[in-house]
Amino acid sequence: MKTLSPKESRFAKLIDASREEPVTVLADGERALVVLSPAEYDRLEEQERIRREAKESLRRTIASIQQKAAERGLTEAELERLLADES
């Protein structure tokens, strides 16, 4: 990732640099912001969308498994008993 000091971060330079890679802009020696190209931003947004969908799918799967277990009479207590009985 490229890093620019505040003196180097003129807007045109910032835009040009961010087309190549994310650019960190410093203020008082600390990271103040990171500028991304639209393509990089879109890539990150797509990754986040995929993560959200995967989490929701996992939640639905777990809920379905819990429901099926409950329908078959597998309670938390019974599950604990089964797991404890590993002889």
C-alpha positions as CSV (number, residue, x, y, z in Angstrom):
1,M,0.0,0.0,0.0
2,K,1.4,3.4,-0.9
3,T,1.7,6.0,1.8
4,L,1.7,9.8,1.2
5,S,2.5,12.6,3.7
6,P,0.0,15.4,4.0
7,K,2.3,17.6,1.9
8,E,2.4,15.0,-0.9
9,S,-1.3,14.4,-0.9
10,R,-2.5,16.9,-3.4
11,F,-5.8,15.8,-4.8
12,A,-4.7,14.9,-8.4
13,K,-1.7,12.9,-7.0
14,L,-4.0,11.2,-4.6
15,I,-6.4,10.2,-7.4
16,D,-3.6,9.0,-9.7
17,A,-1.9,7.0,-7.0
18,S,-5.2,5.4,-5.8
19,R,-5.8,4.0,-9.3
20,E,-2.7,1.8,-8.8
21,E,-3.1,0.8,-5.2
22,P,-4.8,1.9,-2.0
23,V,-3.2,5.1,-0.6
24,T,-2.8,5.9,3.0
25,V,-2.8,9.6,3.9
26,L,-1.1,10.6,7.1
27,A,-2.0,13.4,9.5
28,D,0.4,14.2,12.4
29,G,2.2,11.0,11.5
30,E,-0.9,8.8,12.0
31,R,-3.1,7.2,9.4
32,A,-6.0,9.6,8.7
33,L,-7.6,7.9,5.7
34,V,-7.2,5.3,3.0
35,V,-8.2,6.1,-0.5
36,L,-9.3,3.2,-2.8
37,S,-10.0,3.0,-6.5
38,P,-13.7,2.3,-7.3
39,A,-12.6,-1.2,-8.5
40,E,-10.9,-2.0,-5.2
41,Y,-13.9,-0.7,-3.3
42,D,-16.3,-2.8,-5.4
43,R,-14.1,-5.9,-4.8
44,L,-14.2,-5.3,-1.0
45,E,-18.0,-4.7,-1.1
46,E,-18.4,-8.0,-3.1
47,Q,-16.4,-9.9,-0.5
48,E,-18.5,-8.4,2.3
49,R,-21.7,-9.4,0.4
50,I,-20.5,-12.9,0.0
51,R,-19.6,-13.1,3.7
52,R,-23.1,-11.8,4.7
53,E,-24.8,-14.4,2.5
54,A,-22.6,-17.2,3.8
55,K,-23.4,-16.2,7.4
56,E,-27.1,-16.1,6.7
57,S,-27.0,-19.5,4.9
58,L,-25.1,-21.0,7.9
59,R,-27.7,-19.5,10.3
60,R,-30.5,-21.1,8.3
61,T,-28.7,-24.4,8.2
62,I,-28.2,-24.4,11.9
63,A,-31.8,-23.5,12.6
64,S,-33.0,-26.3,10.3
65,I,-30.8,-28.8,12.0
66,Q,-32.0,-27.6,15.4
67,Q,-35.6,-27.9,14.3
68,K,-35.1,-31.4,12.9
69,A,-33.3,-32.5,16.1
70,A,-36.2,-31.1,18.2
71,E,-38.8,-32.9,16.1
72,R,-36.9,-36.1,16.7
73,G,-36.8,-35.5,20.5
74,L,-33.2,-34.6,20.7
75,T,-33.1,-32.1,23.6
76,E,-30.0,-30.2,24.8
77,A,-29.9,-32.5,27.9
78,E,-30.1,-35.6,25.7
79,L,-27.4,-34.3,23.4
80,E,-25.1,-33.6,26.4
81,R,-25.8,-37.1,27.7
82,L,-24.9,-38.6,24.3
83,L,-21.8,-36.6,24.0
84,A,-20.7,-37.4,27.6
85,D,-21.2,-41.2,27.0
86,E,-18.1,-41.9,24.9
87,S,-17.3,-45.3,26.5
